[in-house]
């Protein structure tokens, strides 16, 4: 399962990086913001996104022992979204030893 997740999440991470870069080259979020902010579903999507980021950030607060590490990941999560979230998860998966199970990344670090 860990190997599958490493491969799957790596593909999703690469796709998200591609999507953000290609979309940024095509359209500026800052130029489009006034229009986008006027769309009710866009506002709902942003609230939904940040609620999910908050939940994931709370997992990192629970898991990590270093306040600077928590702060850096929190900033990255809120600025980069799924790119940072998947990146954090991949780092945790790649730190597992071959015989360790995925449940270890859910527990606080010792």
C-alpha contacts under 8 A as a table, 3 or more apart, distances in Angstrom:
res1	aa1	res2	aa2	distance
1	X	4	X	5.11
1	X	5	X	6.20
1	X	102	X	7.81
2	X	5	X	5.10
2	X	6	X	6.17
2	X	93	X	6.89
2	X	101	X	7.23
2	X	102	X	6.25
3	X	6	X	5.11
3	X	7	X	6.35
4	X	7	X	5.29
4	X	8	X	5.95
5	X	8	X	5.02
5	X	9	X	5.67
6	X	9	X	5.47
6	X	10	X	5.95
6	X	90	X	6.36
6	X	93	X	6.68
6	X	94	X	7.37
7	X	10	X	5.14
7	X	11	X	6.32
8	X	11	X	5.26
8	X	12	X	6.32
9	X	12	X	4.91
9	X	13	X	5.91
9	X	86	X	6.62
9	X	90	X	6.98
10	X	13	X	5.04
10	X	14	X	6.17
10	X	90	X	7.35
11	X	14	X	5.18
11	X	15	X	6.15
12	X	15	X	5.02
12	X	16	X	6.16
13	X	16	X	5.14
13	X	17	X	6.21
13	X	82	X	7.72
13	X	83	X	5.94
13	X	86	X	6.19
13	X	87	X	7.17
14	X	17	X	5.15
14	X	18	X	6.15
15	X	18	X	5.06
15	X	19	X	6.07
16	X	19	X	4.96
16	X	20	X	6.09
16	X	82	X	7.43
16	X	83	X	6.35
17	X	20	X	5.31
17	X	21	X	6.12
17	X	83	X	6.63
18	X	21	X	5.26
18	X	22	X	5.89
19	X	22	X	5.28
19	X	23	X	5.84
20	X	23	X	5.22
20	X	24	X	5.92
21	X	24	X	5.07
21	X	25	X	6.20
22	X	25	X	5.18
22	X	26	X	6.30
23	X	26	X	5.03
23	X	27	X	5.90
24	X	27	X	5.25
24	X	28	X	5.67
24	X	29	X	7.24
25	X	28	X	7.30
27	X	31	X	7.91
27	X	32	X	7.62
28	X	31	X	5.30
28	X	32	X	6.25
29	X	32	X	5.06
29	X	33	X	5.69
30	X	33	X	5.17
31	X	34	X	7.44
32	X	35	X	5.52
32	X	36	X	6.06
33	X	36	X	5.02
33	X	37	X	5.80
34	X	37	X	5.30
34	X	38	X	6.49
35	X	38	X	5.38
35	X	39	X	7.12
36	X	39	X	5.48
36	X	42	X	6.33
37	X	40	X	7.50
37	X	42	X	6.50
37	X	43	X	6.22
38	X	42	X	7.78
38	X	43	X	7.81
39	X	42	X	5.27
39	X	43	X	6.58
40	X	43	X	5.20
40	X	44	X	6.25
41	X	44	X	4.92
41	X	45	X	5.94
42	X	45	X	4.99
42	X	46	X	6.21
43	X	46	X	5.17
43	X	47	X	6.31
44	X	47	X	5.16
44	X	48	X	6.08
45	X	48	X	4.98
45	X	49	X	6.00
46	X	49	X	4.95
46	X	50	X	6.17
47	X	50	X	5.29
47	X	51	X	6.10
48	X	51	X	5.16
48	X	52	X	6.33
49	X	52	X	5.25
49	X	53	X	6.24
49	X	81	X	7.98
50	X	53	X	4.83
50	X	54	X	6.02
50	X	78	X	7.21
51	X	54	X	5.10
51	X	55	X	6.46
52	X	55	X	5.18
52	X	56	X	6.35
53	X	56	X	5.14
53	X	57	X	5.94
53	X	77	X	6.41
53	X	78	X	6.61
53	X	81	X	7.04
54	X	57	X	4.95
54	X	58	X	6.16
55	X	58	X	5.16
55	X	59	X	6.56
56	X	59	X	5.10
56	X	60	X	6.56
56	X	85	X	7.65
57	X	60	X	5.03
57	X	61	X	6.24
57	X	73	X	7.70
57	X	74	X	5.95
57	X	77	X	7.33
58	X	61	X	4.89
58	X	62	X	6.14
59	X	62	X	5.06
59	X	63	X	5.99
59	X	106	X	7.94
60	X	63	X	4.87
60	X	64	X	5.67
60	X	70	X	6.45
60	X	73	X	7.85
61	X	64	X	5.73
61	X	65	X	7.86
61	X	70	X	5.94
62	X	108	X	6.19
63	X	106	X	7.28
63	X	107	X	6.11
63	X	108	X	3.80
63	X	109	X	5.69
64	X	67	X	7.73
64	X	69	X	7.23
64	X	70	X	6.47
64	X	108	X	6.26
64	X	109	X	5.91
65	X	69	X	7.96
65	X	70	X	7.94
65	X	108	X	7.77
65	X	109	X	6.70
65	X	110	X	7.79
66	X	69	X	5.26
66	X	70	X	6.31
67	X	70	X	5.00
67	X	71	X	6.08
68	X	71	X	5.01
68	X	72	X	6.11
69	X	72	X	5.20
69	X	73	X	6.17
70	X	73	X	5.30
70	X	74	X	6.00
71	X	74	X	5.04
71	X	75	X	6.23
72	X	75	X	5.27
72	X	76	X	6.20
73	X	76	X	4.95
73	X	77	X	5.94
73	X	84	X	7.58
73	X	88	X	7.83
74	X	77	X	5.11
74	X	78	X	6.23
75	X	78	X	5.32
75	X	79	X	6.08
76	X	79	X	5.17
76	X	80	X	5.51
76	X	81	X	7.28
76	X	84	X	5.76
77	X	80	X	5.42
77	X	81	X	4.87
77	X	82	X	7.21
77	X	83	X	7.89
77	X	84	X	5.27
77	X	85	X	5.97
78	X	81	X	5.71
80	X	83	X	5.67
80	X	84	X	5.57
81	X	84	X	5.70
81	X	85	X	6.25
82	X	85	X	4.72
82	X	86	X	5.68
82	X	87	X	7.99
83	X	86	X	5.49
83	X	87	X	6.00
84	X	87	X	4.84
84	X	88	X	6.04
85	X	88	X	5.23
85	X	89	X	6.27
86	X	89	X	5.01
86	X	90	X	5.97
87	X	90	X	5.11
87	X	91	X	6.18
88	X	91	X	5.17
88	X	92	X	6.37
89	X	92	X	5.13
89	X	93	X	6.23
90	X	93	X	4.97
90	X	94	X	6.03
91	X	94	X	5.21
91	X	95	X	6.22
92	X	95	X	5.22
92	X	96	X	6.79
92	X	105	X	6.16
93	X	96	X	5.47
93	X	102	X	7.33
93	X	105	X	7.17
94	X	97	X	7.91
96	X	100	X	5.91
96	X	101	X	7.58
96	X	102	X	7.91
96	X	104	X	7.97
97	X	100	X	5.30
100	X	104	X	7.23
101	X	104	X	6.09
102	X	105	X	5.87
102	X	106	X	7.59
103	X	106	X	5.43
103	X	107	X	7.08
104	X	107	X	5.45
105	X	108	X	7.70
